[in-house]
């Protein structure tokens, strides 16, 4: 007898669904596939020898604590280091009591949605937006209000219009979820004027701001902008950080910076989830941070990822039809490509997989079914030769599709590269 499990699931669980993009990675991460799909750090860049040496020292000197359960909020020395790091970056983190260590920033998103959202609460999100954030909001039954993103990040004119529309309906937003630096999936960076405007609107309309910043230190051009949290005057910005992109994702460590009242509630929620984050990973991260190893590693990553970004952009210039457009990110992992509307990214992807190349079609980054002619390309994991060969292959597929539809000459030369 097979149980009818749908009769046992909670109403919340019945509404949950796996990310179509994450499920798709199972097909694209095969060794024979050139993959631009996963937003994964370059595995060849992992500092394995340094990690091995640090782990040996930790196990030799403090094994009894490093292998033991730890405090739910994270080990105090790591939280002290993170509070000091945030203060150096212009964020007023008064003490480690403002810091919660999490299993990656994704757990931070999940816990935040758990303690902040009631079913039906209005949540403002970027469109297109990060699927991990969208998934956490969906799982706790928030109601999406998407705001379009352009080359300068989330459009504040549309945000203000949406807030006024909600007010006319007697509603208000609970929070807005943002990836301000090198946004996933578009690579866009939220301009300083728009950061200030969003904070003004948050104060006026009384909503919270979730600032997710996994890529901020991986800048390849331009100048760093102040974080939303550093501009925050009322404590309404919640900052999420991560070691996944700047160190290694396998240790599954992130952190959250917020007012103590919220931290205390999230500690209670985390206790019911995992009791505490990995003690050994925390000791490893602390050792590598305090000895300057991670700062040195990030400087190396910036140089290496810049080369990959530039290589992919130049390959797209050479091989993609002029009717395609793409972003030129100043940092992060992603280039966002828009195909001419006769083409759908999923159709191109199917043909690309037949030739052993993968990317992510853009529909999964929208909450309303749009974006069928868009795609995300990650340059972070593939090697230089794979980037060149994969983009050349995709260029041939795109030219073939346009020629098959009889529209390639009509649009020839109408290239549009988005800054």
N, C-alpha and C positions, 0 to 999 in steps of 0.2 A: 504493500500500500504506500502510495506517495502522498504526503501531506499537501494540502492546498494552502501554501504558505501565505498567500495574499490575505487569508482570513485572520492571520496572526499579526501581520504587520501593523504598526501604529499608523494613524493618519499622516503623520509627518513622514514616516518612512515610505509610505505609498507615493508621496509626491517627489521623493528623491530619485535622481537619475544619474548614471555615470556620465562623465564628460566624454562626448563623442571624440574630442581631440585626443584625450589621454588614451582612450581605447584604440584610436587609430595608430598611436605610436607602436603598438605591438606588431603592426604590419611593416612599419617603416624603419624600425631600428635593427633590421637584419644586417648581417655583415656585408651582403652583396648589394645593399642599397646605399646610394649616395643620399644622405638625409639632410635636408634643411628644415626638418619638421620640428624636432624637439628643441626647446630653449634650454639646452644642457650646456654647462661649461665644457671647454675643451679638455677631454680626459688626458691628453698628452701634456697638459700644463699642470696637472696635480703635483704638488711638492711631496711625493711619496717618501723620499729619503728623509727629508726634514721631519715629516710626521712620524716616521718609524723611530728616529732618534729621540724625539720628544716623548713618545709613548714609552720607550724603554726607560727613560729617566723618571717619568711619572710613576711607572710601576715599581721602579727600584726604590723610590723615595717616599711615595705616598699612596701605596696600593690600597691600604685599608680604607681610606676615605674615597679614593677615586673609583673603587669598585663597589661602593656602598650606596644605599639610597641617599638622596639628598633632599634639601628643602624644596617644597613645591615651587616657590618663586625663583629658584635657581641659586647656585652657590654665591655667597656674599662677595668674595673677591672678584668674580666675573661681573656681577652687577655693579660693583664699585667702578671697575674699569670702564664698563659701558656708559655709566652715568658721567664719568669724566670725559669720555670720548664725545658724548653728545654735547657736553658743556663747551668743549673746544670747538665744536661745529656751530656754536651760537645758540644752542638749545638749553634752556634753563632746566637742567635736571638736578634738583636740589640734593638728592641722595639716591642710593640704591633702592630706596623704597618706591621710587617712581619706575622701576624696571622690573619686568617679568620675563624670564627666559622661557622660550617656547621651543617645541619640536619643529623648527622651521617657521617662517612667517605664516605658512598656511595654517598651522594650529592657532596662531594668533588671530587670523581672520575667522576661523571657526568659533573660537571662544568669544570673540567680540560679538559675532552675530548671535551666539547663544545667550549672552547676558544683556544685549541691547534690543533685539528685535522681537516684537510680537507679530503674529501672523497678520499680514496686510499692511504693515508699516511701510511708508513710502521711502524708498532708497534711490538716490540719484547715482547713476553710474555712467562711466564713459562709454561711448559707442563709436567704434568697437572697443571692447574692454577685456581685461584679463579673465580667462575662464575660471581660474581658481577662486577669484573673488566673487564672480557671478555665481559659481556653484555654491559657495558658502551662504550667500544671501538667499539663493533659491531654497537651499535645504532648511533654512529657518523661516521660510515662507514670507520673505519680504516682497513687496511689490516694486517692480523695476520701473524707473523713470529715466530712460536713456537720454544722454546729452551728447551731441555730435562732437567729435574731435577733429581738429584740423592741424596744420603745421605748427601752431603755437599751443597745442594742447586743447583741453576742453573749452568749448565756446561759451564764454560767460554771458553773452547776450541771450543765447538760448536757455542757459541756466536760469537767468533772471526771469525770462518769460515763463518758464515752467513753474517756478516758485510762485509767481503771481497767479497762474492758472490754478495751482493747488489751493492758494488762499481763497480764490473765488468760490471754490468748492467746499470751503470750510475745512481744508486739510492742511497739513504741514509735513515737510520732509523730516525724517528721523536722522538721516545721515547721508553723506556723500562719500563714495569710495573712489580714490584717485591713485594713479601711479604717475607722479608729476615728472620724474626724470626718465627719459628714454622709454616711454610707455610701452608696455606689452599689450597689444601687438604692433602698434604703428611706429614705435621708435620716437614719437614726438616728445618734446620737452615743453612743459607748461611755462609760459612766459611769466616774468616777474609781475607785470601789470595784472595778469589774470590771477596769479596767486593772491595778490592783495585784494582783488575784487571778490574772489571766492570767500576770503575771510570776512570781508565787509558784509557780504550776503548772508554768511553763516550767523554773524552777530545779529543782523536785522531780522532774519527769519528763524533763528534759534534752531540750527541743526548742527550735528557733529561732523567732523572731517576725519576720515581714515586715510592717512598718508602712508602709502606702501612704497618703500624705497630700496628695493633689492639691487638696483643697478647704479645708484647715484655716484659711486666712486669710480665707475668704469666710463670715464669721460675721455673722448678722443679728439674733441675740438671744442672751441668756445671756452666760456668761463663758468665756473660753478655758480648756481643761483641759491639764494637762501632757502632753506627748507620751509614748508608751511608751518611746521612746529616752531621754528625760530621766530616767525612773525606773529605767532599766536599770543594774544593779550588776555584771553579768558580761560585758557585750559581746555578748549573744545577740540583741539587737534590731537589725534591719537597716532603715534608714529610707530611704524613697523620696520624693523631692520632684519638683516639675514646674513649669515656666513656662507650661504649656498653658492652665491655667484663670485664672491671675493676670496673665498678659501676653498672649501670642498662641500658639495651637497650631502655627501654620505654621512657626515656627522649629525645631520638634521638639527641644526641649531639656528634659532632666530631670537629676536627680542622685541619687546613692546614697551614703549615709553608713554606714560599717561599719568593723570592725576591719581593720587593714592586711593581715593574712594573707588575708582574703577579697577585699579590693580587689585585691591582687596576682594572685590566681587569676582574677578577673573581667577584669582587664586582658589577660591571656593569651587569655581566651575572646573578648574584644571585638576583639583584633587579627585573629582569624580571621574576624570578621564584617564589620567595616567600616573597620578600621585606626584611624579616629578620627571623632569627631563633627564637624559642620559648623563650621569655624573662623570664618566670618563671623557666624553666629548667636551663637556664644559671645562674640565681640567686641561685638555689638549688645547682648546681655543684660547683659554687664559694664558697658557705658557707661550703660545705662538704670538699672541697679541702683545704681551708685556715685554717680550724680547725683540719686538720689531719685525718678526718674520713675516707677519701678514701684511704689514705696510710695504715691505720690500716686494712681496709677492704681487700685491696689487699694482705696483709700478711696472713690474714685468708684464702683467696681464694687459695693462693699458696699451703697451707697445705692440704686443702680439695680436690682440683683438683689433686694434686699429688697422694692422696690415690685412687681416681677414676681411674687415668691412670694406676697405678700399679695393681689395681684389674683387669682391662680389659686385660692388658698384661699377667698376670698370668693365667687368664681364657683362653685366646687364646693358651697359652703354653699347658694347660691341655687338651683342647677340639678340637682344630683345627688340621687337618691332617698335617703331616710333610711336605707335598708338598706345603703348603701355606707359604707365607712370609709376613712379616709386619714390619713397621717402629717402632722405639722406640723413640718417640719425647721427647726432653728435656723440652718442655713446650707446651702451647697452648691447643687446644681442640681435636686434631685429630690423629687417627692412620690409616695409609694407608695399605690396604691389597691387595696382589696379589694372585689370584687363579691360579692353573695350567691351561694352555691354553685350554685344552679340555672343561673347564667350563667357562660359561659366567655369569658375576655378575648379569645381569638382570634376568636370569633364576633362579639363587639362590634366588634372592630377591622375585620373585613371590611365590616361595615355602615358603620362610620365612614369608611373609605376611599372608599366610594361617595358620601359627602357631603363628601369632600375634607378629612378630618381624620385625623391619625395619632398613635398613641402606640405603646408597646412592650408586648406582652403578657408576663406575668411568667414564663412557663414556662422561658424560656432562661436565667434566673438561678438555676435549680435544677439539681442534678446527678442527681435521682432521679425526674423526671417530674411532680413536684408543682407547685403554684402556678398551676394552670390558671385560677383565678378572680382572679388578681392582675395588676396592670399598673403600669408605671413611666411617670410623666408628668414631662417636663423643662420647666421654665419659663424656661430660660436664653436660648434663641434666639428664640422667637416674640415679636412685638411686642405691646403692650398690647391693641390692638384685636383681634388674632388670638387672644390668650388668652381674651378675653371671648366672642368669637363661637364659637371652637372648643369651649370648655367648655359653652356653651349648647347647641350642636349635639349634643354627646355626652350631655348630660343628657336631651334629647328622645329619643335612641336608647335610653337606659337605661329611661326611663319606658315607652316603647313595648314594650320586651322584657318588662318585668315585667308590664305589662297583658296582653300576649299570652299569658303563662303563667298569668295569673289569680292572681298572688301580691302585687301591689303594695299592695292594701288590707290584706292579712294582716299585712304587716310595716311598715305606715305609721307613721312617727314613731320608729322604733327606730334613730335615728342614733347612730353611734359614731365619734367623731373621736379619733384616736390622737395623743397628744402626742409 
